[in-house]
Amino acid sequence: MLRTEKINNTIVVKFNKIDRFNALISEPVKEDLKSFFNKPDTRLILNLEGVKFIDSSGFGVFLSTLKTANNNHGQFKICNISEEVMELFKLLQLHNVFELYDSLEDCLKSFS
């Protein structure tokens, strides 16, 4: 469901052949994302490339992951957001809550 790679001490997570992040997959994704923050000072990027739709449970996963990251002195950022999904972030006023980046490159640079 999720593919993970490590780039410069940063964990980059991407959905594997999934274009809709909804209630059907939100619980296992939440557990996977939160587990990365078992170690303090973790840097995690969620690359949303290819994701065209996120429902409320998906956004709930993002908020829960951000809270876990903050509690463990970690950082959680999101990149490669489609126009459709960015509209949802704005509609929910979540573009002010998360660190959002157009590209993985920009997101990686933001850590330095």
N, CA, C and O atoms as a GROMACS GRO file, in nm:
protein
  448
    1MET      N    1   0.082  -0.120   0.000
    1MET     CA    2   0.000   0.000   0.000
    1MET      C    3   0.087   0.126   0.000
    1MET      O    4   0.060   0.221  -0.073
    2LEU      N    5   0.193   0.126   0.084
    2LEU     CA    6   0.285   0.240   0.090
    2LEU      C    7   0.424   0.195   0.049
    2LEU      O    8   0.468   0.086   0.085
    3ARG      N    9   0.492   0.279  -0.025
    3ARG     CA   10   0.633   0.256  -0.060
    3ARG      C   11   0.716   0.356   0.018
    3ARG      O   12   0.679   0.472   0.030
    4THR      N   13   0.828   0.310   0.069
    4THR     CA   14   0.913   0.395   0.152
    4THR      C   15   1.055   0.397   0.098
    4THR      O   16   1.108   0.294   0.056
    5GLU      N   17   1.115   0.514   0.099
    5GLU     CA   18   1.258   0.525   0.069
    5GLU      C   19   1.318   0.629   0.162
    5GLU      O   20   1.248   0.714   0.216
    6LYS      N   21   1.449   0.621   0.180
    6LYS     CA   22   1.516   0.716   0.267
    6LYS      C   23   1.608   0.802   0.182
    6LYS      O   24   1.691   0.752   0.107
    7ILE      N   25   1.592   0.935   0.195
    7ILE     CA   26   1.674   1.031   0.122
    7ILE      C   27   1.731   1.130   0.224
    7ILE      O   28   1.655   1.201   0.289
    8ASN      N   29   1.862   1.133   0.238
    8ASN     CA   30   1.927   1.229   0.330
    8ASN      C   31   1.864   1.234   0.468
    8ASN      O   32   1.823   1.340   0.513
    9ASN      N   33   1.857   1.122   0.536
    9ASN     CA   34   1.799   1.116   0.672
    9ASN      C   35   1.650   1.151   0.678
    9ASN      O   36   1.597   1.178   0.785
   10THR      N   37   1.584   1.151   0.564
   10THR     CA   38   1.441   1.180   0.559
   10THR      C   39   1.368   1.060   0.500
   10THR      O   40   1.409   1.006   0.397
   11ILE      N   41   1.261   1.020   0.565
   11ILE     CA   42   1.179   0.909   0.513
   11ILE      C   43   1.078   0.968   0.416
   11ILE      O   44   1.006   1.062   0.450
   12VAL      N   45   1.072   0.912   0.296
   12VAL     CA   46   0.976   0.957   0.196
   12VAL      C   47   0.879   0.841   0.171
   12VAL      O   48   0.920   0.731   0.135
   13VAL      N   49   0.751   0.868   0.193
   13VAL     CA   50   0.647   0.767   0.178
   13VAL      C   51   0.555   0.806   0.064
   13VAL      O   52   0.517   0.922   0.050
   14LYS      N   53   0.520   0.707  -0.017
   14LYS     CA   54   0.433   0.731  -0.133
   14LYS      C   55   0.332   0.618  -0.142
   14LYS      O   56   0.363   0.503  -0.109
   15PHE      N   57   0.212   0.649  -0.186
   15PHE     CA   58   0.111   0.546  -0.209
   15PHE      C   59   0.150   0.462  -0.329
   15PHE      O   60   0.197   0.516  -0.430
   16ASN      N   61   0.132   0.332  -0.319
   16ASN     CA   62   0.167   0.241  -0.426
   16ASN      C   63   0.042   0.205  -0.507
   16ASN      O   64  -0.040   0.125  -0.463
   17LYS      N   65   0.029   0.266  -0.624
   17LYS     CA   66  -0.082   0.239  -0.716
   17LYS      C   67  -0.218   0.266  -0.654
   17LYS      O   68  -0.314   0.192  -0.675
   18ILE      N   69  -0.226   0.374  -0.576
   18ILE     CA   70  -0.353   0.414  -0.513
   18ILE      C   71  -0.377   0.560  -0.550
   18ILE      O   72  -0.291   0.645  -0.529
   19ASP      N   73  -0.497   0.590  -0.606
   19ASP     CA   74  -0.526   0.729  -0.641
   19ASP      C   75  -0.637   0.790  -0.556
   19ASP      O   76  -0.670   0.908  -0.571
   20ARG      N   77  -0.693   0.709  -0.465
   20ARG     CA   78  -0.797   0.758  -0.375
   20ARG      C   79  -0.761   0.718  -0.233
   20ARG      O   80  -0.750   0.599  -0.201
   21PHE      N   81  -0.744   0.818  -0.147
   21PHE     CA   82  -0.714   0.791  -0.006
   21PHE      C   83  -0.844   0.811   0.070
   21PHE      O   84  -0.886   0.924   0.095
   22ASN      N   85  -0.907   0.699   0.108
   22ASN     CA   86  -1.040   0.707   0.170
   22ASN      C   87  -1.050   0.612   0.289
   22ASN      O   88  -0.952   0.550   0.329
   23ALA      N   89  -1.171   0.602   0.343
   23ALA     CA   90  -1.195   0.524   0.465
   23ALA      C   91  -1.155   0.377   0.449
   23ALA      O   92  -1.123   0.312   0.548
   24LEU      N   93  -1.156   0.326   0.329
   24LEU     CA   94  -1.124   0.185   0.308
   24LEU      C   95  -0.980   0.152   0.346
   24LEU      O   96  -0.950   0.039   0.386
   25ILE      N   97  -0.890   0.249   0.334
   25ILE     CA   98  -0.748   0.222   0.362
   25ILE      C   99  -0.691   0.313   0.471
   25ILE      O  100  -0.572   0.303   0.503
   26SER      N  101  -0.772   0.400   0.528
   26SER     CA  102  -0.717   0.500   0.620
   26SER      C  103  -0.655   0.441   0.746
   26SER      O  104  -0.551   0.490   0.791
   27GLU      N  105  -0.715   0.339   0.805
   27GLU     CA  106  -0.664   0.286   0.932
   27GLU      C  107  -0.525   0.223   0.918
   27GLU      O  108  -0.436   0.257   0.996
   28PRO      N  109  -0.504   0.133   0.821
   28PRO     CA  110  -0.367   0.078   0.809
   28PRO      C  111  -0.264   0.184   0.770
   28PRO      O  112  -0.149   0.178   0.813
   29VAL      N  113  -0.304   0.281   0.689
   29VAL     CA  114  -0.211   0.388   0.651
   29VAL      C  115  -0.175   0.471   0.774
   29VAL      O  116  -0.058   0.507   0.793
   30LYS      N  117  -0.274   0.500   0.858
   30LYS     CA  118  -0.248   0.578   0.980
   30LYS      C  119  -0.148   0.505   1.069
   30LYS      O  120  -0.053   0.566   1.119
   31GLU      N  121  -0.168   0.377   1.089
   31GLU     CA  122  -0.077   0.299   1.174
   31GLU      C  123   0.064   0.299   1.116
   31GLU      O  124   0.162   0.314   1.190
   32ASP      N  125   0.074   0.281   0.984
   32ASP     CA  126   0.206   0.281   0.919
   32ASP      C  127   0.276   0.415   0.936
   32ASP      O  128   0.393   0.420   0.974
   33LEU      N  129   0.205   0.525   0.908
   33LEU     CA  130   0.266   0.658   0.916
   33LEU      C  131   0.307   0.692   1.058
   33LEU      O  132   0.417   0.743   1.081
   34LYS      N  133   0.220   0.663   1.154
   34LYS     CA  134   0.251   0.696   1.294
   34LYS      C  135   0.367   0.613   1.347
   34LYS      O  136   0.441   0.659   1.434
   35SER      N  137   0.384   0.491   1.296
   35SER     CA  138   0.492   0.404   1.345
   35SER      C  139   0.630   0.461   1.314
   35SER      O  140   0.726   0.430   1.385
   36PHE      N  141   0.642   0.542   1.210
   36PHE     CA  142   0.770   0.603   1.177
   36PHE      C  143   0.819   0.697   1.288
   36PHE      O  144   0.939   0.721   1.301
   37PHE      N  145   0.726   0.748   1.368
   37PHE     CA  146   0.760   0.845   1.471
   37PHE      C  147   0.786   0.779   1.607
   37PHE      O  148   0.789   0.847   1.710
   38ASN      N  149   0.806   0.645   1.607
   38ASN     CA  150   0.845   0.577   1.730
   38ASN      C  151   0.982   0.625   1.777
   38ASN      O  152   1.012   0.624   1.896
   39LYS      N  153   1.064   0.668   1.681
   39LYS     CA  154   1.194   0.727   1.714
   39LYS      C  155   1.179   0.878   1.711
   39LYS      O  156   1.119   0.931   1.617
   40PRO      N  157   1.232   0.950   1.811
   40PRO     CA  158   1.221   1.097   1.810
   40PRO      C  159   1.302   1.158   1.696
   40PRO      O  160   1.394   1.096   1.643
   41ASP      N  161   1.266   1.280   1.660
   41ASP     CA  162   1.336   1.359   1.557
   41ASP      C  163   1.327   1.300   1.416
   41ASP      O  164   1.412   1.327   1.332
   42THR      N  165   1.225   1.221   1.391
   42THR     CA  166   1.204   1.164   1.258
   42THR      C  167   1.156   1.272   1.162
   42THR      O  168   1.073   1.357   1.197
   43ARG      N  169   1.209   1.268   1.041
   43ARG     CA  170   1.163   1.359   0.934
   43ARG      C  171   1.092   1.274   0.830
   43ARG      O  172   1.151   1.183   0.772
   44LEU      N  173   0.963   1.303   0.807
   44LEU     CA  174   0.881   1.223   0.715
   44LEU      C  175   0.814   1.313   0.613
   44LEU      O  176   0.754   1.415   0.646
   45ILE      N  177   0.826   1.273   0.487
   45ILE     CA  178   0.755   1.341   0.378
   45ILE      C  179   0.654   1.242   0.321
   45ILE      O  180   0.688   1.128   0.291
   46LEU      N  181   0.531   1.287   0.307
   46LEU     CA  182   0.429   1.209   0.237
   46LEU      C  183   0.417   1.266   0.098
   46LEU      O  184   0.374   1.380   0.080
   47ASN      N  185   0.455   1.187  -0.001
   47ASN     CA  186   0.449   1.228  -0.141
   47ASN      C  187   0.314   1.183  -0.196
   47ASN      O  188   0.288   1.064  -0.210
   48LEU      N  189   0.227   1.279  -0.228
   48LEU     CA  190   0.092   1.248  -0.275
   48LEU      C  191   0.082   1.239  -0.427
   48LEU      O  192  -0.027   1.246  -0.483
   49GLU      N  193   0.193   1.223  -0.494
   49GLU     CA  194   0.192   1.211  -0.640
   49GLU      C  195   0.097   1.099  -0.682
   49GLU      O  196   0.108   0.986  -0.634
   50GLY      N  197   0.005   1.130  -0.773
   50GLY     CA  198  -0.090   1.031  -0.824
   50GLY      C  199  -0.219   1.022  -0.747
   50GLY      O  200  -0.314   0.957  -0.793
   51VAL      N  201  -0.227   1.086  -0.630
   51VAL     CA  202  -0.350   1.081  -0.549
   51VAL      C  203  -0.444   1.192  -0.597
   51VAL      O  204  -0.408   1.309  -0.595
   52LYS      N  205  -0.563   1.152  -0.640
   52LYS     CA  206  -0.659   1.247  -0.698
   52LYS      C  207  -0.773   1.283  -0.603
   52LYS      O  208  -0.845   1.381  -0.625
   53PHE      N  209  -0.790   1.203  -0.496
   53PHE     CA  210  -0.903   1.228  -0.405
   53PHE      C  211  -0.865   1.183  -0.264
   53PHE      O  212  -0.803   1.078  -0.246
   54ILE      N  213  -0.904   1.264  -0.165
   54ILE     CA  214  -0.887   1.229  -0.025
   54ILE      C  215  -1.018   1.262   0.047
   54ILE      O  216  -1.071   1.373   0.032
   55ASP      N  217  -1.069   1.166   0.123
   55ASP     CA  218  -1.193   1.195   0.197
   55ASP      C  219  -1.159   1.238   0.340
   55ASP      O  220  -1.041   1.251   0.375
   56SER      N  221  -1.260   1.260   0.421
   56SER     CA  222  -1.239   1.313   0.556
   56SER      C  223  -1.154   1.220   0.641
   56SER      O  224  -1.075   1.266   0.724
   57SER      N  225  -1.168   1.090   0.622
   57SER     CA  226  -1.086   0.998   0.703
   57SER      C  227  -0.939   1.010   0.664
   57SER      O  228  -0.852   0.994   0.749
   58GLY      N  229  -0.911   1.037   0.538
   58GLY     CA  230  -0.773   1.059   0.493
   58GLY      C  231  -0.713   1.183   0.557
   58GLY      O  232  -0.599   1.180   0.604
   59PHE      N  233  -0.790   1.291   0.560
   59PHE     CA  234  -0.742   1.414   0.624
   59PHE      C  235  -0.725   1.392   0.775
   59PHE      O  236  -0.636   1.449   0.837
   60GLY      N  237  -0.812   1.308   0.833
   60GLY     CA  238  -0.797   1.272   0.973
   60GLY      C  239  -0.665   1.201   1.000
   60GLY      O  240  -0.602   1.222   1.104
   61VAL      N  241  -0.624   1.116   0.907
   61VAL     CA  242  -0.496   1.047   0.918
   61VAL      C  243  -0.382   1.149   0.917
   61VAL      O  244  -0.287   1.137   0.995
   62PHE      N  245  -0.390   1.248   0.828
   62PHE     CA  246  -0.286   1.351   0.822
   62PHE      C  247  -0.275   1.426   0.956
   62PHE      O  248  -0.165   1.448   1.007
   63LEU      N  249  -0.389   1.464   1.012
   63LEU     CA  250  -0.390   1.537   1.139
   63LEU      C  251  -0.335   1.452   1.252
   63LEU      O  252  -0.258   1.500   1.336
   64SER      N  253  -0.374   1.326   1.256
   64SER     CA  254  -0.326   1.235   1.358
   64SER      C  255  -0.175   1.214   1.346
   64SER      O  256  -0.104   1.209   1.446
   65THR      N  257  -0.126   1.202   1.223
   65THR     CA  258   0.017   1.184   1.199
   65THR      C  259   0.094   1.308   1.241
   65THR      O  260   0.201   1.298   1.302
   66LEU      N  261   0.040   1.425   1.209
   66LEU     CA  262   0.106   1.551   1.247
   66LEU      C  263   0.115   1.563   1.400
   66LEU      O  264   0.218   1.604   1.453
   67LYS      N  265   0.009   1.526   1.468
   67LYS     CA  266   0.009   1.532   1.615
   67LYS      C  267   0.114   1.436   1.672
   67LYS      O  268   0.188   1.473   1.763
   68THR      N  269   0.121   1.315   1.619
   68THR     CA  270   0.220   1.218   1.664
   68THR      C  271   0.361   1.270   1.638
   68THR      O  272   0.449   1.257   1.723
   69ALA      N  273   0.381   1.328   1.520
   69ALA     CA  274   0.513   1.384   1.485
   69ALA      C  275   0.552   1.493   1.584
   69ALA      O  276   0.664   1.492   1.636
   70ASN      N  277   0.462   1.585   1.610
   70ASN     CA  278   0.490   1.696   1.702
   70ASN      C  279   0.519   1.645   1.844
   70ASN      O  280   0.607   1.698   1.911
   71ASN      N  281   0.446   1.545   1.887
   71ASN     CA  282   0.467   1.489   2.021
   71ASN      C  283   0.602   1.420   2.036
   71ASN      O  284   0.653   1.405   2.147
   72ASN      N  285   0.660   1.377   1.924
   72ASN     CA  286   0.787   1.305   1.926
   72ASN      C  287   0.900   1.388   1.865
   72ASN      O  288   1.002   1.334   1.822
   73HIS      N  289   0.882   1.519   1.861
   73HIS     CA  290   0.983   1.611   1.808
   73HIS      C  291   1.019   1.577   1.663
   73HIS      O  292   1.133   1.599   1.621
   74GLY      N  293   0.923   1.525   1.589
   74GLY     CA  294   0.946   1.491   1.448
   74GLY      C  295   0.890   1.599   1.358
   74GLY      O  296   0.831   1.697   1.404
   75GLN      N  297   0.909   1.578   1.229
   75GLN     CA  298   0.856   1.672   1.129
   75GLN      C  299   0.781   1.592   1.024
   75GLN      O  300   0.829   1.489   0.976
   76PHE      N  301   0.662   1.641   0.987
   76PHE     CA  302   0.577   1.576   0.887
   76PHE      C  303   0.540   1.680   0.783
   76PHE      O  304   0.479   1.782   0.814
   77LYS      N  305   0.579   1.653   0.658
   77LYS     CA  306   0.550   1.745   0.547
   77LYS      C  307   0.487   1.668   0.432
   77LYS      O  308   0.504   1.547   0.422
   78ILE      N  309   0.416   1.740   0.347
   78ILE     CA  310   0.344   1.677   0.236
   78ILE      C  311   0.382   1.746   0.106
   78ILE      O  312   0.397   1.868   0.102
   79CYS      N  313   0.399   1.668   0.000
   79CYS     CA  314   0.436   1.727  -0.130
   79CYS      C  315   0.361   1.662  -0.246
   79CYS      O  316   0.292   1.562  -0.229
   80ASN      N  317   0.378   1.722  -0.364
   80ASN     CA  318   0.318   1.672  -0.489
   80ASN      C  319   0.166   1.656  -0.479
   80ASN      O  320   0.113   1.548  -0.505
   81ILE      N  321   0.100   1.762  -0.442
   81ILE     CA  322  -0.044   1.758  -0.421
   81ILE      C  323  -0.114   1.800  -0.550
   81ILE      O  324  -0.084   1.906  -0.606
   82SER      N  325  -0.206   1.717  -0.596
   82SER     CA  326  -0.279   1.750  -0.719
   82SER      C  327  -0.368   1.872  -0.696
   82SER      O  328  -0.398   1.907  -0.583
   83GLU      N  329  -0.409   1.935  -0.806
   83GLU     CA  330  -0.496   2.053  -0.794
   83GLU      C  331  -0.626   2.020  -0.720
   83GLU      O  332  -0.673   2.098  -0.637
   84GLU      N  333  -0.682   1.904  -0.753
   84GLU     CA  334  -0.809   1.864  -0.690
   84GLU      C  335  -0.794   1.849  -0.539
   84GLU      O  336  -0.878   1.895  -0.462
   85VAL      N  337  -0.686   1.785  -0.499
   85VAL     CA  338  -0.663   1.762  -0.356
   85VAL      C  339  -0.626   1.894  -0.285
   85VAL      O  340  -0.666   1.916  -0.171
   86MET      N  341  -0.551   1.979  -0.352
   86MET     CA  342  -0.516   2.109  -0.293
   86MET      C  343  -0.642   2.192  -0.267
   86MET      O  344  -0.649   2.264  -0.168
   87GLU      N  345  -0.739   2.182  -0.356
   87GLU     CA  346  -0.866   2.252  -0.333
   87GLU      C  347  -0.932   2.204  -0.203
   87GLU      O  348  -0.989   2.284  -0.129
   88LEU      N  349  -0.922   2.074  -0.176
   88LEU     CA  350  -0.979   2.021  -0.052
   88LEU      C  351  -0.901   2.072   0.069
   88LEU      O  352  -0.961   2.109   0.170
   89PHE      N  353  -0.766   2.074   0.059
   89PHE     CA  354  -0.686   2.130   0.169
   89PHE      C  355  -0.730   2.273   0.199
   89PHE      O  356  -0.746   2.311   0.315
   90LYS      N  357  -0.750   2.352   0.094
   90LYS     CA  358  -0.790   2.493   0.112
   90LYS      C  359  -0.932   2.505   0.167
   90LYS      O  360  -0.958   2.586   0.256
   91LEU      N  361  -1.021   2.424   0.115
   91LEU     CA  362  -1.160   2.426   0.160
   91LEU      C  363  -1.168   2.396   0.310
   91LEU      O  364  -1.249   2.456   0.382
   92LEU      N  365  -1.085   2.305   0.356
   92LEU     CA  366  -1.083   2.267   0.497
   92LEU      C  367  -0.990   2.354   0.581
   92LEU      O  368  -0.975   2.332   0.702
   93GLN      N  369  -0.927   2.454   0.518
   93GLN     CA  370  -0.831   2.543   0.584
   93GLN      C  371  -0.709   2.468   0.638
   93GLN      O  372  -0.644   2.514   0.731
   94LEU      N  373  -0.679   2.352   0.579
   94LEU     CA  374  -0.565   2.273   0.626
   94LEU      C  375  -0.434   2.312   0.559
   94LEU      O  376  -0.327   2.268   0.600
   95HIS      N  377  -0.442   2.396   0.455
   95HIS     CA  378  -0.318   2.445   0.392
   95HIS      C  379  -0.242   2.536   0.489
   95HIS      O  380  -0.124   2.563   0.469
   96ASN      N  381  -0.312   2.584   0.594
   96ASN     CA  382  -0.247   2.666   0.696
   96ASN      C  383  -0.191   2.581   0.811
   96ASN      O  384  -0.115   2.631   0.894
   97VAL      N  385  -0.228   2.454   0.815
   97VAL     CA  386  -0.189   2.365   0.925
   97VAL      C  387  -0.064   2.285   0.888
   97VAL      O  388   0.026   2.266   0.970
   98PHE      N  389  -0.059   2.238   0.764
   98PHE     CA  390   0.050   2.151   0.719
   98PHE      C  391   0.153   2.229   0.638
   98PHE      O  392   0.123   2.333   0.581
   99GLU      N  393   0.274   2.175   0.636
   99GLU     CA  394   0.376   2.228   0.546
   99GLU      C  395   0.359   2.153   0.414
   99GLU      O  396   0.385   2.033   0.404
  100LEU      N  397   0.314   2.227   0.311
  100LEU     CA  398   0.284   2.169   0.181
  100LEU      C  399   0.382   2.222   0.078
  100LEU      O  400   0.414   2.341   0.076
  101TYR      N  401   0.431   2.133  -0.009
  101TYR     CA  402   0.529   2.171  -0.111
  101TYR      C  403   0.488   2.116  -0.246
  101TYR      O  404   0.427   2.009  -0.256
  102ASP      N  405   0.522   2.192  -0.350
  102ASP     CA  406   0.488   2.151  -0.487
  102ASP      C  407   0.562   2.026  -0.532
  102ASP      O  408   0.507   1.942  -0.602
  103SER      N  409   0.689   2.014  -0.491
  103SER     CA  410   0.770   1.904  -0.538
  103SER      C  411   0.845   1.837  -0.422
  103SER      O  412   0.862   1.896  -0.316
  104LEU      N  413   0.888   1.715  -0.446
  104LEU     CA  414   0.968   1.642  -0.347
  104LEU      C  415   1.100   1.716  -0.324
  104LEU      O  416   1.148   1.726  -0.211
  105GLU      N  417   1.156   1.767  -0.430
  105GLU     CA  418   1.283   1.841  -0.422
  105GLU      C  419   1.270   1.961  -0.326
  105GLU      O  420   1.352   1.977  -0.235
  106ASP      N  421   1.166   2.043  -0.347
  106ASP     CA  422   1.143   2.160  -0.260
  106ASP      C  423   1.122   2.117  -0.115
  106ASP      O  424   1.171   2.181  -0.022
  107CYS      N  425   1.050   2.007  -0.097
  107CYS     CA  426   1.020   1.958   0.036
  107CYS      C  427   1.148   1.912   0.106
  107CYS      O  428   1.169   1.943   0.223
  108LEU      N  429   1.233   1.840   0.036
  108LEU     CA  430   1.361   1.796   0.093
  108LEU      C  431   1.449   1.916   0.129
  108LEU      O  432   1.513   1.916   0.234
  109LYS      N  433   1.452   2.017   0.044
  109LYS     CA  434   1.533   2.137   0.070
  109LYS      C  435   1.485   2.210   0.196
  109LYS      O  436   1.565   2.273   0.264
  110SER      N  437   1.358   2.201   0.225
  110SER     CA  438   1.301   2.274   0.340
  110SER      C  439   1.356   2.226   0.474
  110SER      O  440   1.345   2.298   0.573
  111PHE      N  441   1.416   2.109   0.479
  111PHE     CA  442   1.470   2.058   0.604
  111PHE      C  443   1.604   2.120   0.639
  111PHE      O  444   1.644   2.120   0.755
  112SER      N  445   1.675   2.175   0.539
  112SER     CA  446   1.810   2.227   0.568
  112SER      C  447   1.808   2.372   0.611
  112SER      O  448   1.914   2.429   0.639
   0.00000   0.00000   0.00000
